[in-house]
Amino acid sequence: MNRIDLHLYMLETTFDKESWYAPLKDAIEGITEEQANWAPTGEATKSIWGNVNHLLYYKERLVAEMEGREWTHHLDGNETFNFTDQSNDDREWKEVIERVKNVHDNLRQALSKTSVEYLDQNSLELKLVNIMLHDAYHTGQIIQIRKMQGSWPSHR
């Protein structure tokens, strides 16, 4: 397996193909806007929607870089949890989920067109590994929030 194929495999296991842990797609599947907006008590806790915003921000930024597009949404780490407006509209939540799926597809496509030489430029390989580890970390948080609210399927 070459380096590109390894990264493509890792990208799939963090998003939509279960390996040793549940992927992000499964973690956010089937939840409502109300469940997405719920957060445990405490100042440092975030909602599922907030975590999804955070992941979306960094993945869209990386795709823009890989596609050679300028990124104009310069947010600090805390601001990224509010990257999209968290509303009480289930339709808007579903649009965010669709956006997450699209950016994943765009990242997979950009990576599949990438050369090994390009991986070595501008720390791209390190950024890819970090984005995948970051997804896995926050997916675990999303699953924990779902368990706390009782929305995580018991058969998982």
Helices and strands as residue ranges (DSSP letters): H 3-15, H 24-28, H 33-37, H 48-66, G 79-82, H 90-112, H 116-119, G 121-123, H 124-149
